[in-house]
């Protein structure tokens, strides 16, 4: 069991962990597909998104808005439609409206009363600005892919975060939904991790590529984590 009193900083993935990005992705893409007379099952669409996004995030670095545009182009090739400029921009344009999970804001407020909080996210700074308003909690650090020039699971994103924190790595607990983007690379650097398994009870890995990684703790939601840290 994790001794939560040993940590000073909780770092979080954002999209998928704090923000219900699968709901956001599906609601953004539904009108795109409808304009082209298409209907794709949710899980097939999410799986395709995960594959295309991780491929687009390989070097050389491109902004996340550009990555999302490439994802839509890839979806067009896969499902048989020709996206226009509005289609390619749909995901980025809607991102600020992607909803937080129902427990996110209350749990973050509770955790902030005990820890300093950080975001380590595969996002552009301007895109995250809208999400920051939605989350309603002031983070002590926000480390984006735009700042680092690479995307998780690159270890560089975590190395730069640790350098900014200025505390020993054993004082940091990383909290994330994606085994692929977060838990595996964080563990490889010796960080303690909590897997927020937002897809518990559902099959497949959704909008993230599958990966094998063993977190220090698995919880079904952020509310559970906040409760455990308060015990």
C-alpha positions as semicolon CSV with decimal commas, in nm:
position;residue;x (nm);y (nm);z (nm)
1;X;0,000;0,000;0,000
2;X;0,122;0,350;-0,078
3;X;0,222;0,574;0,212
4;X;0,069;0,898;0,088
5;X;0,247;1,101;0,357
6;X;0,581;1,049;0,181
7;X;0,478;1,263;-0,119
8;X;0,492;1,640;-0,163
9;X;0,373;1,662;-0,523
10;X;0,101;1,487;-0,718
11;X;0,149;1,512;-1,094
12;X;-0,141;1,438;-1,326
13;X;-0,206;1,348;-1,681
14;X;-0,500;1,564;-1,786
15;X;-0,694;1,428;-2,083
16;X;-0,834;1,088;-1,995
17;X;-0,757;1,130;-1,625
18;X;-0,913;1,462;-1,526
19;X;-1,100;1,536;-1,849
20;X;-1,333;1,281;-2,008
21;X;-1,151;1,293;-2,337
22;X;-1,328;0,991;-2,482
23;X;-1,662;1,171;-2,443
24;X;-1,502;1,481;-2,594
25;X;-1,352;1,290;-2,886
26;X;-1,678;1,115;-2,969
27;X;-1,891;1,428;-2,945
28;X;-1,642;1,618;-3,164
29;X;-1,621;1,351;-3,433
30;X;-1,990;1,259;-3,451
31;X;-2,087;1,564;-3,659
32;X;-1,779;1,520;-3,879
33;X;-1,879;1,166;-3,963
34;X;-2,244;1,263;-4,002
35;X;-2,155;1,528;-4,260
36;X;-2,000;1,249;-4,467
37;X;-2,293;1,011;-4,414
38;X;-2,096;0,782;-4,186
39;X;-2,157;0,614;-3,853
40;X;-1,874;0,432;-3,676
41;X;-1,915;0,234;-3,350
42;X;-1,774;0,426;-3,054
43;X;-1,511;0,172;-2,955
44;X;-1,387;0,133;-3,312
45;X;-1,358;0,510;-3,344
46;X;-1,173;0,544;-3,013
47;X;-0,933;0,264;-3,103
48;X;-0,860;0,427;-3,438
49;X;-0,803;0,759;-3,265
50;X;-0,553;0,602;-3,025
51;X;-0,356;0,441;-3,304
52;X;-0,350;0,750;-3,523
53;X;-0,272;0,993;-3,242
54;X;0,027;0,797;-3,112
55;X;0,163;0,768;-3,466
56;X;0,123;1,142;-3,527
57;X;0,303;1,222;-3,203
58;X;0,628;1,067;-3,321
59;X;0,921;1,298;-3,404
60;X;0,953;1,548;-3,557
61;X;0,745;1,744;-3,307
62;X;0,426;1,911;-3,428
63;X;0,177;2,105;-3,218
64;X;-0,111;1,909;-3,073
65;X;-0,355;2,104;-3,288
66;X;-0,161;1,976;-3,590
67;X;-0,159;1,624;-3,444
68;X;-0,537;1,632;-3,408
69;X;-0,570;1,749;-3,768
70;X;-0,355;1,455;-3,879
71;X;-0,575;1,220;-3,677
72;X;-0,885;1,338;-3,866
73;X;-0,703;1,294;-4,196
74;X;-0,615;0,940;-4,089
75;X;-0,974;0,870;-3,991
76;X;-1,076;0,986;-4,337
77;X;-0,840;0,738;-4,499
78;X;-0,954;0,460;-4,267
79;X;-1,329;0,512;-4,291
80;X;-1,352;0,648;-4,644
81;X;-1,415;1,022;-4,641
82;X;-1,226;1,334;-4,747
83;X;-1,202;1,580;-4,456
84;X;-1,211;1,952;-4,527
85;X;-1,046;2,226;-4,320
86;X;-1,339;2,244;-4,076
87;X;-1,327;1,868;-4,024
88;X;-0,951;1,876;-3,960
89;X;-0,993;2,150;-3,702
90;X;-1,295;2,002;-3,524
91;X;-1,111;1,823;-3,245
92;X;-0,888;2,117;-3,155
93;X;-1,177;2,363;-3,177
94;X;-1,387;2,161;-2,933
95;X;-1,115;2,065;-2,685
96;X;-1,185;2,344;-2,435
97;X;-1,541;2,209;-2,405
98;X;-1,440;1,851;-2,326
99;X;-1,596;1,783;-1,984
100;X;-1,419;1,695;-1,661
101;X;-1,520;1,367;-1,502
102;X;-1,790;1,423;-1,238
103;X;-1,546;1,367;-0,950
104;X;-1,251;1,568;-1,086
105;X;-1,300;1,918;-0,948
106;X;-1,399;1,816;-0,595
107;X;-1,116;1,561;-0,576
108;X;-0,858;1,812;-0,700
109;X;-0,967;2,065;-0,438
110;X;-0,930;1,803;-0,166
111;X;-0,589;1,691;-0,292
112;X;-0,465;2,050;-0,321
113;X;-0,524;2,097;0,052
114;X;-0,248;1,842;0,115
115;X;-0,017;1,843;-0,189
116;X;0,129;2,067;-0,455
117;X;-0,024;1,975;-0,789
118;X;0,122;1,953;-1,139
119;X;0,000;1,876;-1,490
120;X;0,215;1,680;-1,737
121;X;0,012;1,673;-2,056
122;X;0,040;1,608;-2,429
123;X;-0,116;1,941;-2,516
124;X;-0,048;2,292;-2,648
125;X;-0,039;2,576;-2,396
126;X;-0,319;2,769;-2,567
127;X;-0,542;2,461;-2,586
128;X;-0,487;2,384;-2,218
129;X;-0,587;2,738;-2,119
130;X;-0,952;2,659;-2,186
131;X;-0,930;2,335;-1,991
132;X;-0,766;2,514;-1,697
133;X;-1,075;2,731;-1,659
134;X;-1,293;2,420;-1,665
135;X;-1,089;2,245;-1,397
136;X;-1,110;2,544;-1,165
137;X;-0,798;2,457;-0,963
138;X;-0,466;2,641;-0,973
139;X;-0,181;2,403;-1,047
140;X;0,168;2,472;-0,918
141;X;0,325;2,353;-1,243
142;X;0,189;2,298;-1,592
143;X;0,426;2,107;-1,822
144;X;0,298;2,070;-2,177
145;X;0,428;1,886;-2,479
146;X;0,457;2,227;-2,646
147;X;0,705;2,340;-2,380
148;X;0,910;2,020;-2,394
149;X;0,895;1,965;-2,770
150;X;0,796;1,600;-2,739
151;X;0,502;1,383;-2,645
152;X;0,463;1,123;-2,375
153;X;0,560;0,840;-2,354
154;X;0,889;1,022;-2,415
155;X;1,089;1,022;-2,093
156;X;1,195;1,381;-2,162
157;X;0,854;1,512;-2,058
158;X;0,895;1,353;-1,715
159;X;1,262;1,449;-1,683
160;X;1,183;1,814;-1,748
161;X;0,894;1,800;-1,503
162;X;1,117;1,659;-1,229
163;X;1,379;1,925;-1,299
164;X;1,118;2,196;-1,252
165;X;0,978;2,042;-0,935
166;X;1,316;2,056;-0,768
167;X;1,242;1,775;-0,523
168;X;1,369;1,413;-0,513
169;X;1,170;1,182;-0,741
170;X;1,056;0,975;-0,443
171;X;0,856;1,277;-0,326
172;X;0,647;1,278;-0,648
173;X;0,344;1,058;-0,718
174;X;0,226;1,048;-1,079
175;X;-0,145;0,991;-1,137
176;X;-0,277;0,893;-1,479
177;X;-0,523;0,688;-1,681
178;X;-0,293;0,584;-1,966
179;X;-0,062;0,291;-1,907
180;X;0,099;0,367;-2,244
181;X;0,158;0,742;-2,216
182;X;0,216;0,773;-1,843
183;X;0,241;0,474;-1,613
184;X;0,503;0,283;-1,815
185;X;0,743;0,576;-1,874
186;X;0,700;0,716;-1,522
187;X;0,776;0,375;-1,373
188;X;1,085;0,342;-1,592
189;X;1,220;0,657;-1,423
190;X;1,146;0,519;-1,079
191;X;0,841;0,733;-1,008
192;X;0,559;0,598;-0,796
193;X;0,236;0,582;-0,993
194;X;-0,139;0,558;-0,948
195;X;-0,342;0,421;-1,237
196;X;-0,686;0,584;-1,251
197;X;-0,863;0,312;-1,445
198;X;-1,142;0,525;-1,588
199;X;-1,243;0,239;-1,818
200;X;-1,289;-0,016;-1,539
201;X;-1,560;-0,264;-1,632
202;X;-1,515;-0,196;-2,004
203;X;-1,312;-0,399;-2,250
204;X;-1,027;-0,261;-2,457
205;X;-0,804;0,040;-2,400
206;X;-1,021;0,296;-2,575
207;X;-0,845;0,604;-2,710
208;X;-0,503;0,501;-2,576
209;X;-0,282;0,227;-2,722
210;X;-0,265;-0,086;-2,505
211;X;0,040;-0,129;-2,282
212;X;0,167;-0,347;-2,001
213;X;0,274;-0,161;-1,689
214;X;0,229;-0,226;-1,320
215;X;0,131;0,081;-1,116
216;X;0,184;0,105;-0,743
217;X;-0,189;0,150;-0,699
218;X;-0,501;0,117;-0,915
219;X;-0,816;0,317;-0,841
220;X;-1,138;0,342;-1,044
221;X;-1,165;0,721;-1,013
222;X;-1,015;1,032;-0,859
223;X;-1,269;1,040;-0,578
224;X;-1,126;0,713;-0,449
225;X;-0,773;0,851;-0,456
226;X;-0,875;1,163;-0,266
227;X;-1,042;0,947;-0,002
228;X;-0,736;0,725;0,037
229;X;-0,502;1,022;0,082
230;X;-0,726;1,159;0,356
231;X;-0,732;0,838;0,562
